[in-house]
Amino acid sequence: ALALHERALRIYEATLEPAHPDIAKSLSNLAAVLLYKGDLAKAGALLERALRLQEAVLGPEHPDVATSLRNLALTLWRSGGAEPDSLLLRGIRISRRMAVDVLPSLSLAEQRLYLAQTVPGWTATVLSRVTEHEAARDSSNRGAGDGREADPLLRTAY
């Protein structure tokens, strides 16, 4: 997997403009493989580069920035390096703002997908609790996506 991600990054860097969000995604993907292999120093450097690029291209409040902040905080924590708290808290704040702004307008299926992709530790246990909660609700209120307040159980996943 490492060689494929390295190759993908080289292709992106050769074919895309230097400030392209796909380069940041490729950097993050490569960092994830390195993290899995235990190369925390290289993973951290790639995540920092991805974060800088995402902040410049997507803006400091983008959900991808939140993900990179959380991943970088995790890497720093695992390496015993710099204190990751400020990065983690900033990532969580961005995610929460997105949840408040975005989740109420989504169907329950879209809420689940959003949370599964953005909230670390969002597990099958939460999914089963949501399913139980949903089954108990009035079926006419299910997944309308009409701007009602986000499902309270989903909001507690944070």
C-alpha positions as CSV (number, residue, x, y, z in Angstrom):
1,A,0.0,0.0,0.0
2,L,2.9,2.4,0.8
3,A,4.3,2.2,-2.7
4,L,0.9,2.8,-4.3
5,H,0.2,5.9,-2.1
6,E,3.7,7.2,-2.9
7,R,3.1,6.7,-6.6
8,A,-0.3,8.4,-6.4
9,L,1.2,11.4,-4.6
10,R,4.0,11.7,-7.3
11,I,1.3,11.6,-10.0
12,Y,-0.8,14.2,-8.3
13,E,2.2,16.5,-7.8
14,A,3.2,16.1,-11.4
15,T,-0.2,16.7,-13.0
16,L,-2.1,19.1,-10.6
17,E,-1.4,22.6,-9.6
18,P,0.7,22.8,-6.4
19,A,-2.2,24.1,-4.3
20,H,-4.8,21.4,-5.2
21,P,-6.9,19.8,-2.5
22,D,-6.3,16.3,-4.0
23,I,-2.7,16.6,-3.2
24,A,-3.6,17.2,0.4
25,K,-5.8,14.2,0.4
26,S,-3.0,12.1,-1.1
27,L,-0.6,13.4,1.6
28,S,-3.1,12.4,4.3
29,N,-3.6,8.9,2.8
30,L,0.1,8.3,2.6
31,A,0.5,9.6,6.2
32,A,-2.2,7.1,7.3
33,V,-0.2,4.2,5.8
34,L,3.0,5.5,7.5
35,L,1.1,5.8,10.8
36,Y,-0.1,2.2,10.5
37,K,3.5,1.1,9.8
38,G,4.7,3.1,12.9
39,D,6.7,5.8,11.1
40,L,5.3,8.6,13.2
41,A,7.9,11.2,12.2
42,K,7.2,10.9,8.4
43,A,3.5,10.7,9.0
44,G,3.5,13.8,11.1
45,A,5.5,15.8,8.5
46,L,3.1,14.7,5.8
47,L,0.0,15.6,7.9
48,E,1.5,19.0,8.7
49,R,2.1,19.6,5.0
50,A,-1.5,18.5,4.2
51,L,-2.9,20.7,6.9
52,R,-1.1,23.8,5.6
53,L,-2.3,23.1,2.1
54,Q,-5.9,22.5,3.1
55,E,-6.0,25.7,5.2
56,A,-4.7,27.7,2.3
57,V,-6.9,26.2,-0.3
58,L,-10.1,25.2,1.5
59,G,-10.0,27.7,4.4
60,P,-9.4,27.2,8.1
61,E,-12.9,26.0,8.9
62,H,-13.3,23.2,6.3
63,P,-14.2,19.7,7.5
64,D,-11.1,18.3,5.8
65,V,-9.0,20.7,8.0
66,A,-10.8,19.3,11.1
67,T,-9.9,15.8,10.0
68,S,-6.3,16.7,9.4
69,L,-6.1,18.5,12.8
70,R,-7.4,15.4,14.6
71,N,-5.1,13.1,12.7
72,L,-2.1,15.3,13.4
73,A,-3.0,15.5,17.1
74,L,-3.3,11.7,17.2
75,T,0.1,11.3,15.6
76,L,1.7,13.8,18.0
77,W,0.1,12.1,20.9
78,R,1.4,8.6,19.8
79,S,4.9,10.0,19.2
80,G,5.0,11.6,22.6
81,G,6.0,14.9,20.9
82,A,4.4,18.3,21.1
83,E,1.2,18.7,23.1
84,P,-1.7,17.8,20.7
85,D,-4.5,19.3,22.8
86,S,-4.8,22.6,20.9
87,L,-4.9,20.8,17.5
88,L,-7.5,18.3,18.7
89,L,-9.7,20.9,20.3
90,R,-9.6,23.1,17.2
91,G,-10.5,20.1,15.0
92,I,-13.4,19.2,17.3
93,R,-14.7,22.8,17.3
94,I,-14.7,22.9,13.5
95,S,-16.6,19.5,13.4
96,R,-19.1,20.7,16.0
97,R,-19.8,23.9,14.0
98,M,-20.3,21.8,10.9
99,A,-22.7,19.5,12.8
100,V,-24.7,22.5,14.0
101,D,-24.9,24.0,10.6
102,V,-25.1,20.9,8.4
103,L,-26.7,18.1,10.3
104,P,-30.2,19.6,10.8
105,S,-30.7,19.8,7.0
106,L,-29.6,16.2,6.3
107,S,-31.6,13.0,6.3
108,L,-30.8,10.5,9.1
109,A,-28.8,8.4,6.6
110,E,-26.8,11.5,5.6
111,Q,-26.3,12.4,9.2
112,R,-24.9,8.9,9.9
113,L,-22.6,9.0,6.9
114,Y,-21.3,12.5,7.9
115,L,-20.6,11.4,11.5
116,A,-19.0,8.2,10.5
117,Q,-16.6,10.1,8.3
118,T,-15.8,13.0,10.6
119,V,-16.1,11.8,14.2
120,P,-13.3,9.6,15.6
121,G,-14.6,6.6,17.5
122,W,-18.1,6.7,16.0
123,T,-18.7,3.0,16.2
124,A,-21.3,0.3,15.4
125,T,-22.5,0.7,19.0
126,V,-23.6,4.3,18.2
127,L,-25.2,3.0,15.0
128,S,-27.2,0.4,16.9
129,R,-28.3,3.0,19.4
130,V,-29.4,5.3,16.6
131,T,-31.3,2.4,15.0
132,E,-33.1,1.7,18.3
133,H,-33.9,5.3,18.7
134,E,-35.1,5.7,15.2
135,A,-37.4,2.6,15.5
136,A,-39.0,4.2,18.5
137,R,-39.7,7.5,16.7
138,D,-42.8,8.3,14.8
139,S,-42.2,7.1,11.2
140,S,-43.5,10.3,9.8
141,N,-40.6,12.2,11.4
142,R,-37.9,9.9,9.9
143,G,-35.3,11.4,7.5
144,A,-37.3,14.3,6.2
145,G,-34.2,16.6,6.0
146,D,-36.4,19.7,6.2
147,G,-34.3,21.8,8.5
148,R,-35.6,20.3,11.8
149,E,-33.1,20.0,14.6
150,A,-30.6,17.2,14.2
151,D,-31.4,14.0,15.9
152,P,-30.4,14.5,19.6
153,L,-28.7,11.1,19.8
154,L,-26.5,11.9,16.8
155,R,-25.5,15.2,18.3
156,T,-24.4,13.4,21.5
157,A,-21.9,11.3,19.4
158,Y,-19.6,14.3,19.9
